Amino acid sequence: LDIWHRFRRYITHAQLGAAPSRSEPAPGQFDALFAAMDDSGYDGWVSAEYNPTTARTQDSLGWMA
């Protein structure tokens, strides 16, 4: 979160994925980051770029709940 707070003023698009596997995030993995985004008033884009571990991308979206 330190990086978010240090560079927030420059961020207009946040892109995420699990590290280092580049698979879908685990449920709750980015909750603290999303809270920091909300608290900072961030209203830019947030996207996910990852290689799903499931046969269909739709089946890998549970982390968003």
Phi, psi and omega in degrees: 000336177301319179296318178303311183293324181290324187249004184311317184297341180262348189273124177238351179208121178254130181236133186224161176187162180291144177243143000268003188285341184060030175262183179297147178296154173285148176307129178085353185302325184248017181303316181295321178294315179299321177296318179296321177299313179299313182298330182273356181080013180302129178230023179273186181286146170229125180226162178240132175234112182204165174262109183298148177271003181249163180293325180243134179305320181305327181283352181257009186268006181301333180297337183287339180296000000 
